[in-house]
Amino acid sequence: MKNIYLDNAATTKVDDRVVEAMNIYHTEKYGNASSVHFKGEEARRDLEEARETIAKAIGARYDEIIFTGSGTESNNFAIKGLFFNNYPNKNHIITTKIEHDCVLNACKWLETKGAKVTYLNVNEKGFVNLKDIENAITDKTFLVSVIHGNNEIGTIQNLKGIGELCRKKGVLFHTDACQSLTKVPINVNKDNVDLVTLNAHKIHGPKGVGALYIRKGVSITPLLHGGGQEFKLRSSTENVPGIIGFAKAVKISSSSDVKNMKKLREYFIQELLKIPNTRLNGADGEDRLCNNINLSFRNIEGEAIGSFLNVNGIFTSTGSACSSKSLEPSHVLTALGLSPLEANSSIRISISKYTTKEEIDYALSEIKKTVEKLRRISPLK
């Protein structure tokens, strides 16, 4: 049986070159980067080189990159850390209804601590309106947080436009760029972004390592207290092998891989839309992440499609991996205006640089057969 992995928005295969780069830090260069002896200094030197690599990828200074344990931690650090730093003088956060669960749940938790949160609507393609952001800003607003490339529908927001607006209004701007890093150009200075969440395992790096870009001069309260690592902003012994792997994944990313993924994505979408009563969810063309496809198949359950595909060795999802076991309709899809029934008839397909046209053609054949079979037995007509 074939094994075709089409759930790369959940996580990616670690590149062999990343594994090779990391291994030496498990077996030879295993020192604690905070130790002052040779082994520690050796680890510290390579860690700082990795920090420089990641900073350069987004146009940042090396000392603006704070390593964390995940994208979820980075999002929580940005939102909660800024709230604790600004409260009670300012307590208002603006975000959207299509953010990752970790952003929405952090905001909901902060509401129990005195935060006021505005959750903005998006249009049918998933774009937030700049005018809506501007109208929501008050003298109590300290943060606008908008995801860059959406993890479910692939819509890429206009960072530069949002950043310019926030800068003009004197409000900090944070974006979750876990899905877009290395796939969409990011320059924190040109885009006027103050904080950016990053992680490694969406770009063929290891799990368990992320980063938060914090613009120099932005005051934030640490969430973790201890030995004062990461410029006294995130205490914990640094995950040196993970950080090395993260930097290697960034370094070996290429525009040719992105170009090829876009080509395969477009082919995949065009062929899938030939299935009757099928709709694409999210943005089109250049406004969509190169690896993302999200489709609704009228009158059948997305979970059922995924189960049939799984039996045939094709691995997809019905949305965010963090909420894939939930029976609730996707908050992202309902925010686009889909009914709960339409949202639950959707699947997310996400390809990678390793995906081949042969795999896509096999998946297309199986998806078409599965949809036909499920529609024949569906009570909904």
C-alpha positions as CSV (number, residue, x, y, z in Angstrom):
1,M,0.0,0.0,0.0
2,K,1.2,3.5,-0.8
3,N,1.9,6.0,2.0
4,I,1.2,9.5,0.8
5,Y,1.5,12.3,3.4
6,L,-0.6,15.3,2.6
7,D,-0.8,16.8,6.1
8,N,2.2,19.0,6.0
9,A,0.4,21.9,7.7
10,A,0.2,19.8,10.8
11,T,3.9,18.8,10.7
12,T,6.6,18.0,8.1
13,K,9.2,15.2,7.6
14,V,12.5,16.4,9.0
15,D,15.0,16.9,6.2
16,D,17.9,14.4,6.3
17,R,20.3,17.4,6.3
18,V,18.6,18.8,9.4
19,V,18.9,15.5,11.2
20,E,22.6,15.3,10.2
21,A,23.3,18.8,11.5
22,M,21.5,18.1,14.8
23,N,23.1,14.7,15.6
24,I,26.5,16.1,16.6
25,Y,24.8,18.2,19.3
26,H,23.4,15.1,20.9
27,T,26.7,13.1,20.9
28,E,29.7,15.5,20.7
29,K,28.8,19.1,21.1
30,Y,26.4,18.4,24.0
31,G,27.4,21.2,26.3
32,N,25.0,23.5,28.1
33,A,25.1,26.8,26.3
34,S,25.1,28.7,29.6
35,S,28.2,26.8,30.9
36,V,31.5,28.8,30.9
37,H,33.8,25.9,30.1
38,F,34.9,24.9,26.5
39,K,32.0,22.6,25.9
40,G,29.5,25.2,26.9
41,E,31.2,28.0,24.9
42,E,31.2,25.7,21.9
43,A,27.5,25.2,22.1
44,R,26.9,28.9,22.8
45,R,28.9,29.9,19.7
46,D,26.9,27.6,17.4
47,L,23.6,28.6,19.0
48,E,24.3,32.3,18.3
49,E,25.3,31.5,14.8
50,A,21.9,29.8,14.4
51,R,20.2,32.8,15.9
52,E,21.8,35.0,13.3
53,T,20.6,32.7,10.5
54,I,17.0,32.9,11.6
55,A,17.2,36.6,12.2
56,K,18.6,37.3,8.8
57,A,15.8,35.3,7.2
58,I,13.2,37.9,8.4
59,G,15.4,41.0,8.3
60,A,15.9,41.1,12.1
61,R,18.8,41.7,14.4
62,Y,20.2,38.6,16.0
63,D,19.4,39.8,19.5
64,E,15.7,40.2,18.5
65,I,15.2,36.5,18.2
66,I,14.2,34.7,21.4
67,F,14.1,30.9,21.3
68,T,11.1,29.1,22.7
69,G,9.7,25.5,22.9
70,S,7.0,26.0,20.2
71,G,4.9,28.3,18.1
72,T,2.2,28.0,20.8
73,E,4.6,29.1,23.4
74,S,5.7,32.1,21.3
75,N,2.1,33.2,20.7
76,N,1.3,32.9,24.4
77,F,4.5,34.8,25.3
78,A,3.7,37.6,22.8
79,I,0.1,38.1,23.8
80,K,0.3,37.4,27.6
81,G,3.7,39.0,28.0
82,L,2.5,42.3,26.4
83,F,-0.8,42.2,28.4
84,F,1.1,41.8,31.7
85,N,3.4,44.6,30.7
86,N,0.7,47.1,29.8
87,Y,-2.1,46.3,32.2
88,P,-4.0,48.2,33.7
89,N,-3.1,51.3,31.7
90,K,-3.9,49.5,28.4
91,N,-5.9,46.3,28.2
92,H,-7.4,46.1,24.7
93,I,-6.3,43.5,22.1
94,I,-7.5,43.2,18.5
95,T,-7.4,39.9,16.7
96,T,-9.4,38.0,14.1
97,K,-11.9,35.1,14.3
98,I,-9.6,32.9,12.1
99,E,-6.5,32.8,14.4
100,H,-4.9,29.6,15.6
101,D,-6.5,28.1,18.7
102,C,-3.5,29.1,20.8
103,V,-4.0,32.8,20.1
104,L,-7.8,32.6,20.6
105,N,-7.5,30.6,23.8
106,A,-4.8,32.9,25.2
107,C,-7.1,35.9,24.4
108,K,-10.1,34.2,26.1
109,W,-8.0,33.4,29.2
110,L,-6.8,37.0,29.3
111,E,-10.4,38.2,29.3
112,T,-10.7,36.6,32.7
113,K,-7.8,38.7,33.9
114,G,-9.2,42.0,32.7
115,A,-8.4,42.1,29.0
116,K,-10.9,43.4,26.5
117,V,-10.6,41.6,23.2
118,T,-12.1,42.5,19.8
119,Y,-12.4,39.5,17.4
120,L,-12.7,40.9,13.9
121,N,-14.7,39.3,11.1
122,V,-13.0,38.3,7.8
123,N,-14.5,38.2,4.3
124,E,-15.4,35.0,2.4
125,K,-11.7,34.5,1.3
126,G,-10.4,35.0,4.8
127,F,-9.0,38.5,4.6
128,V,-9.3,41.0,7.4
129,N,-10.4,44.5,6.4
130,L,-7.8,47.3,7.3
131,K,-10.7,49.7,8.0
132,D,-12.2,47.3,10.5
133,I,-8.8,47.2,12.4
134,E,-8.6,51.0,12.3
135,N,-12.1,51.4,13.6
136,A,-11.5,48.9,16.4
137,I,-8.4,50.7,17.8
138,T,-9.0,52.7,21.0
139,D,-6.8,54.6,23.4
140,K,-6.7,51.4,25.4
141,T,-5.4,49.2,22.5
142,F,-1.9,47.9,23.0
143,L,-1.8,45.0,20.4
144,V,-3.1,43.9,17.1
145,S,-2.5,40.2,16.4
146,V,-3.2,38.8,13.0
147,I,-2.0,35.4,11.6
148,H,0.2,35.7,8.4
149,G,-0.6,32.5,6.5
150,N,-3.7,30.8,7.8
151,N,-3.1,27.2,8.9
152,E,-6.5,25.9,7.7
153,I,-7.3,27.9,4.5
154,G,-3.9,29.2,3.5
155,T,-5.0,32.9,3.1
156,I,-2.0,35.3,3.3
157,Q,-2.8,38.6,5.0
158,N,-1.4,42.0,4.0
159,L,1.3,42.4,6.7
160,K,2.6,45.6,5.3
161,G,-0.8,47.3,5.3
162,I,-1.6,46.2,8.8
163,G,1.9,47.1,10.0
164,E,1.7,50.6,8.6
165,L,-1.7,51.2,10.2
166,C,-0.5,49.9,13.6
167,R,2.6,52.0,13.4
168,K,0.6,55.1,12.5
169,K,-1.8,54.5,15.5
170,G,1.0,53.7,17.9
171,V,-0.2,50.1,18.5
172,L,2.1,47.0,18.5
173,F,1.6,44.5,15.7
174,H,2.2,40.7,16.2
175,T,1.8,38.0,13.6
176,D,1.9,34.3,13.8
177,A,4.1,33.2,10.8
178,C,4.6,29.5,11.6
179,Q,2.9,28.4,8.4
180,S,4.4,31.2,6.2
181,L,8.1,31.2,7.2
182,T,10.3,30.4,4.2
183,K,7.2,30.2,2.0
184,V,6.3,33.9,1.9
185,P,8.9,36.7,2.1
186,I,8.9,38.4,5.5
187,N,10.9,41.5,6.4
188,V,10.1,42.8,9.8
189,N,11.2,46.3,9.0
190,K,9.5,46.8,5.7
191,D,6.4,45.1,7.0
192,N,6.4,47.2,10.3
193,V,5.9,44.1,12.4
194,D,6.9,44.3,16.1
195,L,6.6,40.6,17.1
196,V,6.6,37.5,14.9
197,T,6.0,33.9,16.0
198,L,8.1,31.2,14.2
199,N,8.6,27.5,14.6
200,A,10.7,24.7,13.0
201,H,8.5,21.7,12.4
202,K,6.4,23.2,9.7
203,I,9.5,23.7,7.5
204,H,11.2,20.3,7.8
205,G,12.9,21.1,11.1
206,P,12.4,19.4,14.4
207,K,9.5,19.6,16.8
208,G,9.8,21.3,20.2
209,V,11.6,24.4,19.1
210,G,10.2,27.8,18.1
211,A,11.1,31.5,18.3
212,L,9.6,34.9,18.9
213,Y,11.0,38.0,17.2
214,I,10.6,41.0,19.5
215,R,11.6,44.3,18.0
216,K,14.3,46.0,20.0
217,G,12.8,48.5,22.4
218,V,9.5,46.6,22.9
219,S,8.9,46.0,26.6
220,I,7.5,42.6,27.5
221,T,7.0,40.6,30.7
222,P,8.7,37.1,30.6
223,L,6.4,34.1,31.2
224,L,9.2,31.8,32.4
225,H,11.6,32.9,35.3
226,G,14.8,31.1,36.1
227,G,18.4,31.3,35.0
228,G,17.8,34.3,32.7
229,Q,18.6,32.6,29.4
230,E,17.5,34.3,26.1
231,F,18.4,37.8,27.1
232,K,16.5,37.3,30.4
233,L,13.3,36.9,28.5
234,R,12.8,33.1,28.4
235,S,14.5,31.1,31.1
236,S,15.2,27.4,30.4
237,T,18.3,25.6,29.2
238,E,18.3,26.1,25.5
239,N,17.5,23.2,23.2
240,V,20.7,23.5,21.3
241,P,20.2,20.5,18.9
242,G,16.7,21.8,18.1
243,I,17.9,25.3,17.5
244,I,20.6,24.1,15.2
245,G,18.1,22.0,13.3
246,F,15.7,25.0,13.1
247,A,18.5,27.2,11.6
248,K,19.5,24.5,9.1
249,A,15.9,24.1,7.9
250,V,15.7,27.9,7.3
251,K,19.1,27.9,5.6
252,I,18.3,25.1,3.1
253,S,14.8,26.4,2.2
254,S,14.6,27.5,-1.4
255,S,12.4,29.6,-3.7
256,S,12.5,26.8,-6.3
257,D,10.8,24.5,-3.8
258,V,8.1,27.1,-3.2
259,K,7.6,27.6,-7.0
260,N,7.2,23.8,-7.5
261,M,4.7,23.5,-4.6
262,K,2.6,26.3,-6.1
263,K,2.6,24.5,-9.5
264,L,1.5,21.3,-7.9
265,R,-1.0,23.0,-5.7
266,E,-2.7,24.7,-8.7
267,Y,-2.8,21.4,-10.6
268,F,-4.3,19.6,-7.5
269,I,-6.9,22.3,-7.0
270,Q,-8.0,22.5,-10.7
271,E,-8.4,18.7,-10.8
272,L,-10.4,18.5,-7.5
273,L,-12.7,21.3,-8.6
274,K,-13.8,19.1,-11.5
275,I,-15.7,17.1,-8.9
276,P,-19.3,18.4,-8.9
277,N,-20.5,20.5,-6.0
278,T,-17.0,21.1,-4.7
279,R,-15.7,24.5,-3.5
280,L,-12.3,25.9,-2.6
281,N,-12.1,27.6,0.8
282,G,-9.8,30.5,1.2
283,A,-7.8,32.8,-1.1
284,D,-6.6,32.2,-4.7
285,G,-3.2,32.1,-6.4
286,E,-0.5,34.3,-4.9
287,D,-2.7,35.2,-1.9
288,R,-2.6,31.5,-0.8
289,L,0.2,29.5,0.9
290,C,2.0,27.5,-1.7
291,N,1.2,24.2,0.0
292,N,-2.4,24.6,1.1
293,I,-5.6,23.3,-0.3
294,N,-9.0,23.3,1.6
295,L,-12.1,22.0,-0.1
296,S,-15.7,21.4,0.8
297,F,-17.6,18.5,-0.8
298,R,-21.3,19.1,-0.5
299,N,-23.4,16.6,1.4
300,I,-20.7,14.4,2.7
301,E,-18.6,14.4,5.9
302,G,-15.0,15.5,5.7
303,E,-14.2,13.0,8.5
304,A,-15.6,10.2,6.4
305,I,-13.5,11.2,3.4
306,G,-10.4,11.4,5.6
307,S,-11.1,7.9,7.0
308,F,-11.5,6.3,3.6
309,L,-8.3,8.0,2.4
310,N,-6.4,6.9,5.5
311,V,-7.3,3.3,4.8
312,N,-5.8,3.7,1.4
313,G,-2.6,5.3,2.7
314,I,-3.4,8.9,2.0
315,F,-3.0,11.2,5.0
316,T,-5.0,14.4,5.1
317,S,-6.9,16.4,7.8
318,T,-10.1,18.2,8.4
319,G,-8.5,21.3,9.8
320,S,-5.9,22.3,12.4
321,A,-4.1,19.3,13.9
322,C,-4.6,20.8,17.4
323,S,-8.4,20.4,17.1
324,S,-8.7,17.5,14.6
325,K,-10.3,15.2,17.3
326,S,-13.1,17.8,17.9
327,L,-16.5,17.3,16.4
328,E,-17.1,21.1,16.4
329,P,-17.1,22.7,13.0
330,S,-13.9,24.7,12.2
331,H,-14.0,28.2,13.6
332,V,-12.0,29.3,10.6
333,L,-14.5,28.0,8.0
334,T,-17.6,29.3,9.9
335,A,-15.9,32.7,10.0
336,L,-15.8,32.6,6.2
337,G,-19.6,32.2,6.2
338,L,-19.8,28.4,5.8
339,S,-22.7,26.7,7.6
340,P,-21.7,24.0,10.2
341,L,-22.7,21.4,7.6
342,E,-20.5,22.9,4.9
343,A,-17.6,23.3,7.3
344,N,-17.9,19.6,8.4
345,S,-17.8,18.6,4.7
346,S,-14.3,20.0,4.3
347,I,-10.8,18.5,4.2
348,R,-7.4,20.1,4.3
349,I,-4.7,18.9,2.0
350,S,-1.2,20.3,2.5
351,I,1.8,19.3,0.3
352,S,5.5,19.7,0.8
353,K,8.7,19.9,-1.2
354,Y,8.7,16.1,-1.1
355,T,5.3,15.7,-2.7
356,T,5.4,14.4,-6.3
357,K,2.9,14.6,-9.2
358,E,2.6,10.8,-9.1
359,E,1.5,11.0,-5.5
360,I,-1.0,13.7,-6.4
361,D,-2.4,11.8,-9.3
362,Y,-2.9,8.7,-7.1
363,A,-4.6,10.9,-4.4
364,L,-6.8,12.5,-7.0
365,S,-8.0,9.2,-8.2
366,E,-8.8,8.0,-4.6
367,I,-10.5,11.2,-3.6
368,K,-12.8,11.1,-6.6
369,K,-13.7,7.5,-6.0
370,T,-14.3,8.2,-2.3
371,V,-16.5,11.2,-2.9
372,E,-18.6,9.3,-5.4
373,K,-19.0,6.4,-3.0
374,L,-19.9,8.5,-0.1
375,R,-22.4,10.6,-2.1
376,R,-24.1,7.4,-3.2
377,I,-24.8,6.4,0.4
378,S,-25.4,9.9,1.8
379,P,-28.9,10.6,3.2
380,L,-28.3,14.2,2.1
381,K,-29.1,15.0,-1.5
